Amino acid sequence: MTPLVTAAVLAAAVTHAGWNAIAHRITDKLVGFTLISGGGLLIGLAAVPFVAFPAAAAWPYLFTSAAIHIVYYALLMRSFRLGDFGQAYPIARGTAPLVVTALAAVFAHEVPDGWAAAGIALSCAGLTGVALWGLRGRRPDWPAIGAALATGATIAAYTLVDGLGVRASGSPLGYIAWLMALQGSLIPAYALYRWRAEAPRLLAPFARLGLLGAAMSVAAYALVLWAQTEAELAPIAALRESSILVGAAIGAVVFKERFGLPRMAAAGLLVIGIGLILHSG
């Protein structure tokens, strides 16, 4: 993995944690995701005339990814309703790298070498520690954990689909523009149908915040899609989940959730794992 690819994925990680925090901060999750998804739709449609049209081979991946992303948004909304940001976000993101590693080996024939495999394993151990810190002494919230785990499975699924699709598209920018256009319509359409005349009143107070989240979401995923054309999928998936460190910090500072020494130790494992992944590149 080259320094430029590494920098792009790390930038995507920070940006991704930021837009998820915005989605969590908006109390009504449907309002938040309507603005973020709808903003992505507007950005995608605005970009379409200026980017290359994706190759025909990419369109099955685009439609499949759009469907998976809609499920992902629904599960992420549920995760944020049920759990703390500092745990729902790490569990969802931490599930993905191991699943992506397995799927990439089967479908993309990308088997990680020893360094990368060790790094991915350590990263996932660190992610698990970040996620589970705070459960000791109280009963786990299984519905929240289950929703976050299911969210992680959808992340792994769209990561693989988009990794293959963007390589077939011939244009990472064209792929992301059309993906945003395809996936961004359903949630706003459902919300507008549900709210009808109440929609302006519900959306207006959070419009700027939601549209900022949309811009951050598109930027984060565009960086990842470009990186997937330059390096293997599993190391990128693991490195991208360094966003959990940012998410944990946001949870502690913005949402006043506990961080603590055990979570710091788990974060240290994550950093070591990332170092091993980068050593393999």
C-alpha positions as CSV (number, residue, x, y, z in Angstrom):
1,M,0.0,0.0,0.0
2,T,1.6,3.3,-1.1
3,P,1.8,6.4,1.2
4,L,-0.8,8.1,-1.0
5,V,-3.3,5.3,-0.7
6,T,-2.6,5.1,3.0
7,A,-3.2,8.8,3.4
8,A,-6.4,8.6,1.4
9,V,-7.8,5.8,3.5
10,L,-6.9,7.5,6.8
11,A,-8.5,10.7,5.6
12,A,-11.6,8.7,4.7
13,A,-11.6,7.2,8.2
14,V,-11.6,10.6,9.9
15,T,-14.3,11.9,7.6
16,H,-16.4,8.8,8.0
17,A,-16.4,9.0,11.8
18,G,-17.4,12.7,11.5
19,W,-20.5,12.1,9.4
20,N,-21.5,9.1,11.6
21,A,-21.2,11.4,14.7
22,I,-23.5,14.0,12.9
23,A,-26.0,11.2,12.2
24,H,-25.9,10.2,15.8
25,R,-26.2,13.8,17.1
26,I,-29.5,14.4,15.2
27,T,-32.0,13.0,17.7
28,D,-34.6,11.9,15.1
29,K,-32.6,9.3,13.1
30,L,-34.9,9.3,10.2
31,V,-34.4,13.1,9.9
32,G,-30.7,12.7,10.0
33,F,-30.4,9.9,7.5
34,T,-32.9,11.6,5.2
35,L,-30.7,14.7,5.0
36,I,-27.5,12.7,4.7
37,S,-28.9,10.3,2.1
38,G,-30.8,13.1,0.2
39,G,-27.7,15.3,0.2
40,G,-25.7,12.4,-1.2
41,L,-28.3,12.1,-4.0
42,L,-28.0,15.8,-4.8
43,I,-24.2,15.6,-4.9
44,G,-24.3,12.5,-7.1
45,L,-26.7,14.1,-9.6
46,A,-24.7,17.3,-9.7
47,A,-21.5,15.3,-10.4
48,V,-23.0,13.0,-13.1
49,P,-22.6,15.4,-16.1
50,F,-19.0,15.9,-15.3
51,V,-17.7,12.4,-14.7
52,A,-17.2,9.4,-17.0
53,F,-20.1,7.0,-17.4
54,P,-19.3,3.7,-15.7
55,A,-18.6,0.7,-18.0
56,A,-21.4,-1.7,-18.5
57,A,-19.7,-4.4,-16.4
58,A,-20.0,-2.1,-13.3
59,W,-23.8,-1.7,-13.4
60,P,-24.7,-5.0,-11.7
61,Y,-22.4,-4.0,-8.9
62,L,-23.9,-0.6,-8.7
63,F,-27.5,-1.8,-8.3
64,T,-26.4,-4.5,-5.8
65,S,-24.4,-2.0,-3.8
66,A,-27.3,0.5,-3.8
67,A,-29.6,-2.1,-2.4
68,I,-27.1,-3.2,0.3
69,H,-26.5,0.5,1.3
70,I,-30.2,1.0,1.9
71,V,-30.2,-2.0,4.3
72,Y,-27.0,-0.6,5.8
73,Y,-28.6,2.8,6.5
74,A,-31.7,1.1,8.1
75,L,-29.5,-1.0,10.4
76,L,-27.2,1.9,11.3
77,M,-30.3,4.0,12.2
78,R,-31.4,1.2,14.5
79,S,-27.9,0.8,16.0
80,F,-27.8,4.5,16.8
81,R,-31.3,4.4,18.3
82,L,-30.4,1.5,20.6
83,G,-26.8,1.9,21.6
84,D,-24.2,4.5,22.6
85,F,-22.2,5.9,19.7
86,G,-18.9,4.9,21.3
87,Q,-20.0,1.2,21.2
88,A,-22.4,0.9,18.3
89,Y,-20.0,2.5,15.9
90,P,-16.9,0.4,16.8
91,I,-18.9,-2.9,16.8
92,A,-20.4,-2.1,13.4
93,R,-17.0,-1.0,11.9
94,G,-15.0,-3.7,13.7
95,T,-17.0,-6.6,12.3
96,A,-16.3,-5.6,8.7
97,P,-12.5,-6.3,8.2
98,L,-12.6,-10.0,9.1
99,V,-15.6,-10.6,6.9
100,V,-14.0,-8.6,4.1
101,T,-10.8,-10.6,4.4
102,A,-12.8,-13.9,4.0
103,L,-15.0,-12.6,1.2
104,A,-12.0,-11.0,-0.7
105,A,-10.1,-14.3,-0.5
106,V,-13.1,-16.2,-2.0
107,F,-14.4,-13.7,-4.6
108,A,-11.5,-11.5,-5.4
109,H,-8.7,-14.1,-4.9
110,E,-6.9,-11.8,-2.6
111,V,-5.3,-13.9,0.2
112,P,-3.4,-11.7,2.7
113,D,0.3,-12.5,3.4
114,G,1.6,-13.2,6.9
115,W,2.1,-9.6,7.9
116,A,-1.3,-8.5,6.6
117,A,-3.1,-11.4,8.2
118,A,-1.4,-10.7,11.6
119,G,-2.2,-7.0,11.3
120,I,-5.8,-7.7,10.4
121,A,-6.1,-10.1,13.4
122,L,-4.6,-7.6,15.8
123,S,-6.7,-4.8,14.4
124,C,-9.8,-6.7,14.9
125,A,-8.8,-7.7,18.5
126,G,-8.3,-4.0,19.2
127,L,-11.6,-3.1,17.6
128,T,-13.3,-5.7,19.7
129,G,-11.7,-4.3,22.8
130,V,-12.8,-0.8,22.0
131,A,-16.3,-2.0,21.3
132,L,-16.8,-4.1,24.4
133,W,-15.2,-1.7,26.9
134,G,-17.9,-0.6,29.3
135,L,-20.0,-3.8,29.3
136,R,-18.4,-5.3,32.4
137,G,-20.7,-5.2,35.4
138,R,-23.9,-4.8,33.5
139,R,-25.9,-6.9,31.1
140,P,-25.0,-6.5,27.4
141,D,-27.7,-4.8,25.4
142,W,-28.2,-7.7,22.9
143,P,-30.6,-5.9,20.6
144,A,-28.1,-3.0,20.2
145,I,-25.2,-5.4,19.7
146,G,-27.1,-7.5,17.2
147,A,-28.1,-4.4,15.2
148,A,-24.4,-3.3,15.2
149,L,-23.2,-6.7,14.1
150,A,-25.7,-6.8,11.3
151,T,-24.6,-3.4,10.3
152,G,-21.0,-4.6,10.1
153,A,-22.1,-7.5,7.9
154,T,-23.7,-5.1,5.4
155,I,-20.5,-2.9,5.5
156,A,-18.4,-6.0,4.5
157,A,-20.9,-6.9,1.8
158,Y,-20.9,-3.4,0.1
159,T,-17.1,-3.1,0.6
160,L,-16.6,-6.3,-1.5
161,V,-19.3,-5.4,-4.1
162,D,-17.9,-1.8,-4.5
163,G,-14.3,-3.0,-4.6
164,L,-15.1,-5.2,-7.6
165,G,-17.5,-2.7,-9.1
166,V,-15.2,0.3,-9.1
167,R,-12.5,-1.8,-10.7
168,A,-14.9,-2.7,-13.5
169,S,-16.2,0.8,-13.9
170,G,-13.2,2.5,-15.5
171,S,-14.0,5.6,-13.4
172,P,-14.0,5.8,-9.6
173,L,-15.6,9.3,-9.8
174,G,-18.3,8.0,-12.2
175,Y,-18.9,5.0,-10.0
176,I,-19.4,7.1,-6.8
177,A,-21.6,9.7,-8.5
178,W,-24.0,7.1,-9.8
179,L,-23.9,5.1,-6.6
180,M,-24.9,8.2,-4.6
181,A,-27.7,8.9,-7.2
182,L,-29.0,5.4,-7.0
183,Q,-29.0,4.8,-3.3
184,G,-29.9,8.3,-2.2
185,S,-33.5,8.4,-3.2
186,L,-35.3,5.7,-1.2
187,I,-34.9,7.0,2.3
188,P,-35.9,10.6,1.5
189,A,-38.8,9.2,-0.6
190,Y,-40.0,7.1,2.3
191,A,-39.6,10.0,4.8
192,L,-41.4,12.5,2.6
193,Y,-44.3,10.0,2.1
194,R,-44.4,9.4,5.9
195,W,-44.2,13.1,6.9
196,R,-46.0,14.7,4.0
197,A,-46.7,18.4,4.9
198,E,-44.7,18.1,8.1
199,A,-41.4,17.5,6.2
200,P,-40.2,21.1,6.0
201,R,-40.8,21.7,9.7
202,L,-38.9,18.5,10.7
203,L,-36.0,18.9,8.3
204,A,-35.3,22.6,8.4
205,P,-33.6,22.8,11.9
206,F,-31.0,20.2,10.9
207,A,-30.6,21.0,7.2
208,R,-27.1,22.5,7.4
209,L,-25.8,19.8,9.7
210,G,-27.3,17.0,7.7
211,L,-26.0,18.4,4.4
212,L,-22.5,18.7,5.9
213,G,-22.8,15.0,6.9
214,A,-23.8,14.2,3.3
215,A,-20.7,16.0,1.9
216,M,-18.5,14.2,4.4
217,S,-20.1,10.8,3.6
218,V,-19.6,11.2,-0.2
219,A,-16.0,12.4,0.3
220,A,-15.1,9.5,2.6
221,Y,-16.5,6.8,0.4
222,A,-15.0,8.4,-2.8
223,L,-11.5,8.2,-1.2
224,V,-12.1,4.6,-0.2
225,L,-13.3,3.6,-3.7
226,W,-10.3,5.2,-5.3
227,A,-8.0,3.3,-2.9
228,Q,-9.7,0.1,-3.8
229,T,-8.5,0.5,-7.4
230,E,-4.9,0.8,-6.1
231,A,-4.6,-1.8,-3.4
232,E,-6.2,-5.0,-2.1
233,L,-9.5,-4.9,-0.4
234,A,-8.8,-6.5,3.1
235,P,-5.9,-4.2,4.1
236,I,-8.0,-1.1,3.0
237,A,-11.0,-2.4,5.0
238,A,-8.8,-2.8,8.1
239,L,-7.0,0.5,7.8
240,R,-10.3,2.3,7.2
241,E,-11.6,1.1,10.5
242,S,-9.0,3.2,12.3
243,S,-12.0,5.6,12.2
244,I,-13.0,3.8,15.4
245,L,-10.3,5.7,17.2
246,V,-11.8,8.9,16.0
247,G,-15.3,7.6,16.8
248,A,-14.2,6.7,20.4
249,A,-12.7,10.1,20.9
250,I,-15.9,11.8,19.6
251,G,-17.9,9.6,21.9
252,A,-15.8,10.7,24.9
253,V,-15.5,14.4,24.1
254,V,-18.8,15.2,22.4
255,F,-21.2,12.6,23.8
256,K,-19.5,12.3,27.2
257,E,-19.1,8.5,26.9
258,R,-16.3,6.8,28.9
259,F,-13.0,6.0,27.2
260,G,-10.7,4.7,30.0
261,L,-7.4,2.7,30.1
262,P,-8.8,-0.6,28.8
263,R,-10.1,1.1,25.7
264,M,-6.8,2.9,25.3
265,A,-5.0,-0.4,25.4
266,A,-7.4,-1.9,22.8
267,A,-6.7,1.2,20.7
268,G,-3.0,0.5,21.0
269,L,-3.6,-3.0,19.6
270,L,-5.4,-1.4,16.7
271,V,-2.4,0.9,16.0
272,I,0.1,-2.1,16.0
273,G,-2.2,-4.0,13.7
274,I,-2.3,-1.1,11.3
275,G,1.5,-0.9,11.4
276,L,1.7,-4.6,10.4
277,I,-0.8,-4.1,7.6
278,L,1.2,-1.2,6.2
279,H,4.4,-3.3,6.6
280,S,2.9,-5.9,4.2
281,G,2.4,-3.2,1.6
